[in-house]
Amino acid sequence: MLRRLVPHPLLSVTLLLVWLGLVNKVTPGNLILGAGFGLVVPMLTAAYWPDRPRIRNPLAVLEFVLIVLWDIVVANVQVALILLFRPEAKIRSVWICVPIELTSAEAITVLAGTITMTPGTVSATLSADATSILVHALDTDDPDAVRDQIKSRYERRLKEIFP
């Protein structure tokens, strides 16, 4: 019964928090409306999630989120410094093929989204066999270091999170 009422508890909580962030005011009415969204939207979309991935280690999710947030802040500063203080001719952009070992579609999606959210890198395409992601890096003189950083900071942790 509870599983039918709240089929995706994490999504429900996320929707409530996003709603409160959007309205920027915590009131009883906003809490009720956000909780309503958090209950109704997952129930309406439950049929589209038949093989919902299980999270192996919830604490690893928290660690992953904190690392990504930190990397976003650091990368924003780095990109701002590049754009403000380096002539355009000195930017060393490069395409990097990052081999991946993830097999879950959700984990691959999170990895690609994480790469794109971090300023200075964009995931461009996934290979047909889902074994590598093509990434564009705005400025690097060592593409191997960028590839290794993506694999060690993001992919390794996602392998701990997703089965």
MODELLER restraints for C-alpha pairs under 7 A, 6 or more apart:
rsr = mdl.restraints
at = mdl.atoms
rsr.add(forms.Gaussian(group=physical.xy_distance, feature=features.Distance(at['CA:5:A'], at['CA:43:A']), mean=6.99, stdev=0.5))
rsr.add(forms.Gaussian(group=physical.xy_distance, feature=features.Distance(at['CA:6:A'], at['CA:39:A']), mean=6.20, stdev=0.5))
rsr.add(forms.Gaussian(group=physical.xy_distance, feature=features.Distance(at['CA:7:A'], at['CA:42:A']), mean=6.34, stdev=0.5))
rsr.add(forms.Gaussian(group=physical.xy_distance, feature=features.Distance(at['CA:7:A'], at['CA:43:A']), mean=6.42, stdev=0.5))
rsr.add(forms.Gaussian(group=physical.xy_distance, feature=features.Distance(at['CA:7:A'], at['CA:46:A']), mean=6.60, stdev=0.5))
rsr.add(forms.Gaussian(group=physical.xy_distance, feature=features.Distance(at['CA:8:A'], at['CA:42:A']), mean=6.04, stdev=0.5))
rsr.add(forms.Gaussian(group=physical.xy_distance, feature=features.Distance(at['CA:11:A'], at['CA:38:A']), mean=7.00, stdev=0.5))
rsr.add(forms.Gaussian(group=physical.xy_distance, feature=features.Distance(at['CA:11:A'], at['CA:42:A']), mean=6.98, stdev=0.5))
rsr.add(forms.Gaussian(group=physical.xy_distance, feature=features.Distance(at['CA:12:A'], at['CA:38:A']), mean=3.87, stdev=0.5))
rsr.add(forms.Gaussian(group=physical.xy_distance, feature=features.Distance(at['CA:12:A'], at['CA:39:A']), mean=5.94, stdev=0.5))
rsr.add(forms.Gaussian(group=physical.xy_distance, feature=features.Distance(at['CA:12:A'], at['CA:42:A']), mean=6.73, stdev=0.5))
rsr.add(forms.Gaussian(group=physical.xy_distance, feature=features.Distance(at['CA:13:A'], at['CA:38:A']), mean=6.35, stdev=0.5))
rsr.add(forms.Gaussian(group=physical.xy_distance, feature=features.Distance(at['CA:15:A'], at['CA:34:A']), mean=6.83, stdev=0.5))
rsr.add(forms.Gaussian(group=physical.xy_distance, feature=features.Distance(at['CA:15:A'], at['CA:37:A']), mean=6.67, stdev=0.5))
rsr.add(forms.Gaussian(group=physical.xy_distance, feature=features.Distance(at['CA:15:A'], at['CA:38:A']), mean=5.14, stdev=0.5))
rsr.add(forms.Gaussian(group=physical.xy_distance, feature=features.Distance(at['CA:16:A'], at['CA:34:A']), mean=4.45, stdev=0.5))
rsr.add(forms.Gaussian(group=physical.xy_distance, feature=features.Distance(at['CA:16:A'], at['CA:35:A']), mean=5.47, stdev=0.5))
rsr.add(forms.Gaussian(group=physical.xy_distance, feature=features.Distance(at['CA:16:A'], at['CA:37:A']), mean=6.93, stdev=0.5))
rsr.add(forms.Gaussian(group=physical.xy_distance, feature=features.Distance(at['CA:16:A'], at['CA:38:A']), mean=5.53, stdev=0.5))
rsr.add(forms.Gaussian(group=physical.xy_distance, feature=features.Distance(at['CA:19:A'], at['CA:34:A']), mean=5.53, stdev=0.5))
rsr.add(forms.Gaussian(group=physical.xy_distance, feature=features.Distance(at['CA:20:A'], at['CA:26:A']), mean=6.31, stdev=0.5))
rsr.add(forms.Gaussian(group=physical.xy_distance, feature=features.Distance(at['CA:20:A'], at['CA:30:A']), mean=6.75, stdev=0.5))
rsr.add(forms.Gaussian(group=physical.xy_distance, feature=features.Distance(at['CA:20:A'], at['CA:34:A']), mean=6.82, stdev=0.5))
rsr.add(forms.Gaussian(group=physical.xy_distance, feature=features.Distance(at['CA:54:A'], at['CA:162:A']), mean=6.62, stdev=0.5))
rsr.add(forms.Gaussian(group=physical.xy_distance, feature=features.Distance(at['CA:55:A'], at['CA:161:A']), mean=5.45, stdev=0.5))
rsr.add(forms.Gaussian(group=physical.xy_distance, feature=features.Distance(at['CA:55:A'], at['CA:162:A']), mean=5.41, stdev=0.5))
rsr.add(forms.Gaussian(group=physical.xy_distance, feature=features.Distance(at['CA:56:A'], at['CA:160:A']), mean=6.84, stdev=0.5))
rsr.add(forms.Gaussian(group=physical.xy_distance, feature=features.Distance(at['CA:56:A'], at['CA:161:A']), mean=5.09, stdev=0.5))
rsr.add(forms.Gaussian(group=physical.xy_distance, feature=features.Distance(at['CA:56:A'], at['CA:162:A']), mean=5.88, stdev=0.5))
rsr.add(forms.Gaussian(group=physical.xy_distance, feature=features.Distance(at['CA:56:A'], at['CA:163:A']), mean=6.44, stdev=0.5))
rsr.add(forms.Gaussian(group=physical.xy_distance, feature=features.Distance(at['CA:57:A'], at['CA:160:A']), mean=6.75, stdev=0.5))
rsr.add(forms.Gaussian(group=physical.xy_distance, feature=features.Distance(at['CA:57:A'], at['CA:161:A']), mean=5.32, stdev=0.5))
rsr.add(forms.Gaussian(group=physical.xy_distance, feature=features.Distance(at['CA:60:A'], at['CA:157:A']), mean=6.93, stdev=0.5))
rsr.add(forms.Gaussian(group=physical.xy_distance, feature=features.Distance(at['CA:60:A'], at['CA:160:A']), mean=6.98, stdev=0.5))
rsr.add(forms.Gaussian(group=physical.xy_distance, feature=features.Distance(at['CA:60:A'], at['CA:161:A']), mean=6.14, stdev=0.5))
rsr.add(forms.Gaussian(group=physical.xy_distance, feature=features.Distance(at['CA:61:A'], at['CA:161:A']), mean=6.46, stdev=0.5))
rsr.add(forms.Gaussian(group=physical.xy_distance, feature=features.Distance(at['CA:64:A'], at['CA:157:A']), mean=6.57, stdev=0.5))
rsr.add(forms.Gaussian(group=physical.xy_distance, feature=features.Distance(at['CA:71:A'], at['CA:118:A']), mean=6.66, stdev=0.5))
rsr.add(forms.Gaussian(group=physical.xy_distance, feature=features.Distance(at['CA:72:A'], at['CA:118:A']), mean=4.90, stdev=0.5))
rsr.add(forms.Gaussian(group=physical.xy_distance, feature=features.Distance(at['CA:72:A'], at['CA:119:A']), mean=6.44, stdev=0.5))
rsr.add(forms.Gaussian(group=physical.xy_distance, feature=features.Distance(at['CA:75:A'], at['CA:118:A']), mean=6.37, stdev=0.5))
rsr.add(forms.Gaussian(group=physical.xy_distance, feature=features.Distance(at['CA:75:A'], at['CA:119:A']), mean=5.38, stdev=0.5))
rsr.add(forms.Gaussian(group=physical.xy_distance, feature=features.Distance(at['CA:75:A'], at['CA:120:A']), mean=6.68, stdev=0.5))
rsr.add(forms.Gaussian(group=physical.xy_distance, feature=features.Distance(at['CA:76:A'], at['CA:119:A']), mean=5.73, stdev=0.5))
rsr.add(forms.Gaussian(group=physical.xy_distance, feature=features.Distance(at['CA:79:A'], at['CA:119:A']), mean=6.78, stdev=0.5))
rsr.add(forms.Gaussian(group=physical.xy_distance, feature=features.Distance(at['CA:79:A'], at['CA:120:A']), mean=6.23, stdev=0.5))
rsr.add(forms.Gaussian(group=physical.xy_distance, feature=features.Distance(at['CA:91:A'], at['CA:139:A']), mean=5.56, stdev=0.5))
rsr.add(forms.Gaussian(group=physical.xy_distance, feature=features.Distance(at['CA:92:A'], at['CA:138:A']), mean=6.74, stdev=0.5))
rsr.add(forms.Gaussian(group=physical.xy_distance, feature=features.Distance(at['CA:92:A'], at['CA:139:A']), mean=4.59, stdev=0.5))
rsr.add(forms.Gaussian(group=physical.xy_distance, feature=features.Distance(at['CA:92:A'], at['CA:140:A']), mean=5.63, stdev=0.5))
rsr.add(forms.Gaussian(group=physical.xy_distance, feature=features.Distance(at['CA:92:A'], at['CA:141:A']), mean=6.58, stdev=0.5))
rsr.add(forms.Gaussian(group=physical.xy_distance, feature=features.Distance(at['CA:93:A'], at['CA:137:A']), mean=5.55, stdev=0.5))
rsr.add(forms.Gaussian(group=physical.xy_distance, feature=features.Distance(at['CA:93:A'], at['CA:138:A']), mean=4.44, stdev=0.5))
rsr.add(forms.Gaussian(group=physical.xy_distance, feature=features.Distance(at['CA:93:A'], at['CA:139:A']), mean=4.64, stdev=0.5))
rsr.add(forms.Gaussian(group=physical.xy_distance, feature=features.Distance(at['CA:93:A'], at['CA:140:A']), mean=6.37, stdev=0.5))
rsr.add(forms.Gaussian(group=physical.xy_distance, feature=features.Distance(at['CA:94:A'], at['CA:136:A']), mean=5.88, stdev=0.5))
rsr.add(forms.Gaussian(group=physical.xy_distance, feature=features.Distance(at['CA:94:A'], at['CA:137:A']), mean=5.45, stdev=0.5))
rsr.add(forms.Gaussian(group=physical.xy_distance, feature=features.Distance(at['CA:94:A'], at['CA:138:A']), mean=6.79, stdev=0.5))
rsr.add(forms.Gaussian(group=physical.xy_distance, feature=features.Distance(at['CA:95:A'], at['CA:134:A']), mean=6.87, stdev=0.5))
rsr.add(forms.Gaussian(group=physical.xy_distance, feature=features.Distance(at['CA:95:A'], at['CA:135:A']), mean=5.73, stdev=0.5))
rsr.add(forms.Gaussian(group=physical.xy_distance, feature=features.Distance(at['CA:95:A'], at['CA:136:A']), mean=4.55, stdev=0.5))
rsr.add(forms.Gaussian(group=physical.xy_distance, feature=features.Distance(at['CA:95:A'], at['CA:137:A']), mean=6.32, stdev=0.5))
rsr.add(forms.Gaussian(group=physical.xy_distance, feature=features.Distance(at['CA:96:A'], at['CA:134:A']), mean=5.80, stdev=0.5))
rsr.add(forms.Gaussian(group=physical.xy_distance, feature=features.Distance(at['CA:96:A'], at['CA:135:A']), mean=5.10, stdev=0.5))
rsr.add(forms.Gaussian(group=physical.xy_distance, feature=features.Distance(at['CA:96:A'], at['CA:136:A']), mean=6.19, stdev=0.5))
rsr.add(forms.Gaussian(group=physical.xy_distance, feature=features.Distance(at['CA:96:A'], at['CA:143:A']), mean=6.37, stdev=0.5))
rsr.add(forms.Gaussian(group=physical.xy_distance, feature=features.Distance(at['CA:97:A'], at['CA:132:A']), mean=6.42, stdev=0.5))
rsr.add(forms.Gaussian(group=physical.xy_distance, feature=features.Distance(at['CA:97:A'], at['CA:133:A']), mean=5.85, stdev=0.5))
rsr.add(forms.Gaussian(group=physical.xy_distance, feature=features.Distance(at['CA:97:A'], at['CA:134:A']), mean=4.64, stdev=0.5))
rsr.add(forms.Gaussian(group=physical.xy_distance, feature=features.Distance(at['CA:97:A'], at['CA:135:A']), mean=6.22, stdev=0.5))
rsr.add(forms.Gaussian(group=physical.xy_distance, feature=features.Distance(at['CA:98:A'], at['CA:132:A']), mean=5.30, stdev=0.5))
rsr.add(forms.Gaussian(group=physical.xy_distance, feature=features.Distance(at['CA:98:A'], at['CA:133:A']), mean=5.20, stdev=0.5))
rsr.add(forms.Gaussian(group=physical.xy_distance, feature=features.Distance(at['CA:98:A'], at['CA:134:A']), mean=6.23, stdev=0.5))
rsr.add(forms.Gaussian(group=physical.xy_distance, feature=features.Distance(at['CA:98:A'], at['CA:147:A']), mean=5.67, stdev=0.5))
rsr.add(forms.Gaussian(group=physical.xy_distance, feature=features.Distance(at['CA:99:A'], at['CA:131:A']), mean=5.75, stdev=0.5))
rsr.add(forms.Gaussian(group=physical.xy_distance, feature=features.Distance(at['CA:99:A'], at['CA:132:A']), mean=4.08, stdev=0.5))
rsr.add(forms.Gaussian(group=physical.xy_distance, feature=features.Distance(at['CA:99:A'], at['CA:133:A']), mean=6.48, stdev=0.5))
rsr.add(forms.Gaussian(group=physical.xy_distance, feature=features.Distance(at['CA:100:A'], at['CA:131:A']), mean=5.22, stdev=0.5))
rsr.add(forms.Gaussian(group=physical.xy_distance, feature=features.Distance(at['CA:100:A'], at['CA:132:A']), mean=5.13, stdev=0.5))
rsr.add(forms.Gaussian(group=physical.xy_distance, feature=features.Distance(at['CA:101:A'], at['CA:131:A']), mean=6.59, stdev=0.5))
rsr.add(forms.Gaussian(group=physical.xy_distance, feature=features.Distance(at['CA:102:A'], at['CA:108:A']), mean=6.22, stdev=0.5))
rsr.add(forms.Gaussian(group=physical.xy_distance, feature=features.Distance(at['CA:102:A'], at['CA:159:A']), mean=6.58, stdev=0.5))
rsr.add(forms.Gaussian(group=physical.xy_distance, feature=features.Distance(at['CA:107:A'], at['CA:158:A']), mean=6.32, stdev=0.5))
rsr.add(forms.Gaussian(group=physical.xy_distance, feature=features.Distance(at['CA:107:A'], at['CA:162:A']), mean=6.41, stdev=0.5))
rsr.add(forms.Gaussian(group=physical.xy_distance, feature=features.Distance(at['CA:111:A'], at['CA:154:A']), mean=6.73, stdev=0.5))
rsr.add(forms.Gaussian(group=physical.xy_distance, feature=features.Distance(at['CA:111:A'], at['CA:155:A']), mean=6.70, stdev=0.5))
rsr.add(forms.Gaussian(group=physical.xy_distance, feature=features.Distance(at['CA:112:A'], at['CA:123:A']), mean=5.59, stdev=0.5))
rsr.add(forms.Gaussian(group=physical.xy_distance, feature=features.Distance(at['CA:115:A'], at['CA:121:A']), mean=6.00, stdev=0.5))
rsr.add(forms.Gaussian(group=physical.xy_distance, feature=features.Distance(at['CA:115:A'], at['CA:122:A']), mean=5.84, stdev=0.5))
rsr.add(forms.Gaussian(group=physical.xy_distance, feature=features.Distance(at['CA:115:A'], at['CA:123:A']), mean=5.92, stdev=0.5))
rsr.add(forms.Gaussian(group=physical.xy_distance, feature=features.Distance(at['CA:116:A'], at['CA:122:A']), mean=4.23, stdev=0.5))
rsr.add(forms.Gaussian(group=physical.xy_distance, feature=features.Distance(at['CA:116:A'], at['CA:123:A']), mean=5.50, stdev=0.5))
rsr.add(forms.Gaussian(group=physical.xy_distance, feature=features.Distance(at['CA:120:A'], at['CA:137:A']), mean=5.70, stdev=0.5))
rsr.add(forms.Gaussian(group=physical.xy_distance, feature=features.Distance(at['CA:120:A'], at['CA:138:A']), mean=4.87, stdev=0.5))
rsr.add(forms.Gaussian(group=physical.xy_distance, feature=features.Distance(at['CA:121:A'], at['CA:135:A']), mean=6.65, stdev=0.5))
rsr.add(forms.Gaussian(group=physical.xy_distance, feature=features.Distance(at['CA:121:A'], at['CA:136:A']), mean=5.50, stdev=0.5))
rsr.add(forms.Gaussian(group=physical.xy_distance, feature=features.Distance(at['CA:121:A'], at['CA:137:A']), mean=4.49, stdev=0.5))
rsr.add(forms.Gaussian(group=physical.xy_distance, feature=features.Distance(at['CA:121:A'], at['CA:138:A']), mean=6.14, stdev=0.5))
rsr.add(forms.Gaussian(group=physical.xy_distance, feature=features.Distance(at['CA:122:A'], at['CA:135:A']), mean=5.55, stdev=0.5))
rsr.add(forms.Gaussian(group=physical.xy_distance, feature=features.Distance(at['CA:122:A'], at['CA:136:A']), mean=5.22, stdev=0.5))
rsr.add(forms.Gaussian(group=physical.xy_distance, feature=features.Distance(at['CA:122:A'], at['CA:137:A']), mean=6.72, stdev=0.5))
rsr.add(forms.Gaussian(group=physical.xy_distance, feature=features.Distance(at['CA:123:A'], at['CA:133:A']), mean=6.67, stdev=0.5))
rsr.add(forms.Gaussian(group=physical.xy_distance, feature=features.Distance(at['CA:123:A'], at['CA:134:A']), mean=5.94, stdev=0.5))
rsr.add(forms.Gaussian(group=physical.xy_distance, feature=features.Distance(at['CA:123:A'], at['CA:135:A']), mean=4.41, stdev=0.5))
rsr.add(forms.Gaussian(group=physical.xy_distance, feature=features.Distance(at['CA:123:A'], at['CA:136:A']), mean=6.43, stdev=0.5))
rsr.add(forms.Gaussian(group=physical.xy_distance, feature=features.Distance(at['CA:124:A'], at['CA:134:A']), mean=5.44, stdev=0.5))
rsr.add(forms.Gaussian(group=physical.xy_distance, feature=features.Distance(at['CA:124:A'], at['CA:135:A']), mean=5.60, stdev=0.5))
rsr.add(forms.Gaussian(group=physical.xy_distance, feature=features.Distance(at['CA:124:A'], at['CA:136:A']), mean=6.88, stdev=0.5))
rsr.add(forms.Gaussian(group=physical.xy_distance, feature=features.Distance(at['CA:125:A'], at['CA:133:A']), mean=5.77, stdev=0.5))
rsr.add(forms.Gaussian(group=physical.xy_distance, feature=features.Distance(at['CA:125:A'], at['CA:134:A']), mean=5.30, stdev=0.5))
rsr.add(forms.Gaussian(group=physical.xy_distance, feature=features.Distance(at['CA:126:A'], at['CA:132:A']), mean=6.03, stdev=0.5))
rsr.add(forms.Gaussian(group=physical.xy_distance, feature=features.Distance(at['CA:126:A'], at['CA:133:A']), mean=4.56, stdev=0.5))
rsr.add(forms.Gaussian(group=physical.xy_distance, feature=features.Distance(at['CA:126:A'], at['CA:134:A']), mean=6.39, stdev=0.5))
rsr.add(forms.Gaussian(group=physical.xy_distance, feature=features.Distance(at['CA:127:A'], at['CA:133:A']), mean=6.20, stdev=0.5))
